[in-house]
Amino acid sequence: MKKIVLSCLVLLSVSLTAGANNILGILNIGGRVGIISSSEVIPTTQEEITNAIKADGTGWTGTVFARLNIPSLPLYIQPELQYTNTTITIPMVTDNSASTEKHTYIDLPVLLGAEFGLGSLVSVRVNAGPVFAITSEKGFGDLVEEDFIAAYNEPKMTWTAGLGVKVLAIIAEVRYNGNFTDGKIDTENIAGSIDTNRTSWNLSLGVMF
């Protein structure tokens, strides 16, 4: 019980001091962690949650972001640096087996959003924008200048749209990730086709200062 009370006090302290770290009310920074799933629906029941966790392409994602608030308007621009780790199962024709592969991606979403207050402590937000692929199969520590140059010279772009809520400094958000192009490919060794640009959704929790 003491640990729970202490954790709540720490969380409240972080939330209350967040406003002091907001630079002139114009710039916010923060981070989120969450799950990402290629499940066709956002789960609302226990069965749907179980199926979503087991769905092919499920993984986790971590994001850091900076938010530029537009003065006198409830609008903001929010560039993000997002790391995603997913597991994909590939069925094989040759021996009726399946291969499980882990993939990592680093992307740069650039969002335009709006936020509306529901009192002094709670607000809701909507946002949407393009997502630029920086690199795959790398971690943040492995990024080099050439990765960003390549993303600029030969951009590979998808899109995302989300809905979130902010309570003090704590944020919760759900997003749908879509594509502008069809990513399906066919090979002789794969049973059918694989969509390399599958749609997905992610649910995340984080903090914003």
N, C-alpha and C positions, 0 to 999 in steps of 0.2 A: 504493500500500500504506500509506503514511504517513497519507493522508487517511482510509482505512478504520479504521486503529488509533486515530486521533484521534477519529473519530466514535464509535467504541465506548467510548472513555474518557469522552467527554462524556455519552453516554447512561447509562453506569454511574454517573457522578457525580450526574446528575439523579435516578436511581433511589434511590441510597443516601441522598440528602439529603431525599427525599420524606417519610420518617418523621418527620423533625424538624419539618416544616411541618404535620403533622397536629395539629389543635387538640384536645388532651386525648384523642385517640383517638375523638372524637365526630363531628367535622366534617371532611370532605374536599372539595376542589374539583378540577376538572379539565376537560379538553376532549378532543374526538374529531373526526376528519375521516374521511370514507369515501365509498363509492359506494352509490347506491340504484338498484334495478332492479325493473321489473314482470315480470321473467322468472318463469315459473310454478314453477321449481325453483331451489334454491340450487346453483350450479354446483360440480362437483367434478372435472370433466375439462376438458382444454383446449378441446374443442369446445363444451361447455356454457358455459365462461367467455366464449368468443368470441360465442356467441349472446346471452348475458346483456348483454354490453357493447353489442351492436347492438339489443337489444330496445327497443321503444317505451317511453318513460317513464324511460329510464336517465338518471342525473345524478349529482350529488354533494351531500353533506350535511356540515354542520359544527355542532358542538354544544358548549355550555358547560354545566356542571352543578355542583350542590352536593349532597353526600351526607350525610345525617344518620344516623349509626349509633346503633342502639338498644342501650343498655348491657346487658351480660350475655347478649345474644342475637345470633345470626348474621344479624340482620335489619337492613335500612336503608330509609330513604325518600329518594328521589332526584328532585327537580324539575330539569328541564332547559329550556334555551332552544335551539331547534333551527332552523337555516336549511337549506332544501332548494332546489336548482336543478335542474329537470328539462326534458327536451325531449320534446314530444309531437307525433306526426304525425296530422293529421286528414284523412281521405279525403273528397273532395268529389264530389257527384253531377253537378254541372252540366257539368264539363269533364273528368271522369275524372282529375283531378289530386289532389295532396295538399299540404296546408299544414303546415309545420313551425313549431311555436310553443315558445318557452321560457317556463317559468313558475317563479316563486319563491314559497316559502311560509315562514312563521315560525310555529312551533308550540311548545306548552308540554306536553311529556310529564311526568306525575307518576307515578313508579314505586315499587312495593313490591318489594324484592328480598331475597335471601338469599345470603350468601357463606361458603364453606367453605375453610379452609386445607388445602393439600397440602404441609405443611412450612412452613418459616419464610419462604420466598421466593415461593411460588406459591399461588394460590387460584383457585377457580372460582366463578362467580356465575350466578344466574338471576334474572330480574326481569320484571315485567309491570305494565301500568297504562293508564289513559286518556291520550289525547293531545288537548289542547284547541287548536283552530286560533285563532291570534291575528290574522293578516292574510295576505294574498297580494299578490304583485307589489310587495313592499317589501323593503328591506334593513334591517339592524339600525339604521343611522343615520337611517332615515326613520320609525322607530317613534315614536308620540306616545301620550299618556295615553289618548286616545279609543279607540285600538286595543285596549288591555287592558280598558277599560270595556265595549266592545262584545262582547269575548270572554266577559266575565262575564255580561252581560245576556242575550245570545243565543248560548249556547255551541254550537259545532259540534265534535262529539267523535268520535274514532276510538279505536283501541287498538293497543298494541304489546306484544310479548313477546320476550325475548332470552336468549341464553346467551353467557357470556364467560369469559375467563381473564385473570388479572393476574399478571405476572412482575415483581417489584420494583415500580416505579411505572408500568410499561408495561401498557396494557390493550388487548385485542382482543375484539371483540364482533360477533355476528351477531344480527339481529333480523328478526322477521316483523311486518309492519304490516297490520292488518285493519280492517274497518269494521263498524259496527253497522247501517248502512242501505244500501240499494241506491242507487247514484248514477247509474244509467243514464238518459240523456236521448236523445230522438229529435227531429231537426229535418228540415225539407224539404231542406236543402242538404248534409246529411251522409250519407254512404253507410252506412246502418245506424245503430246506436246507439253512444254513447260513454259509458263508465263513468267518471264524474268522481271516484269513490271507489274506484279500483282498488287491489287488494291489492299489496303490494310487499315487498321485503326489502332490508336494507342491511348492509353489512360495513364496519366502521370500526376504526381504530387511534387510540390516544390516550395521555394521561398523566394520572395522578391524584396529587395531593399531599395 
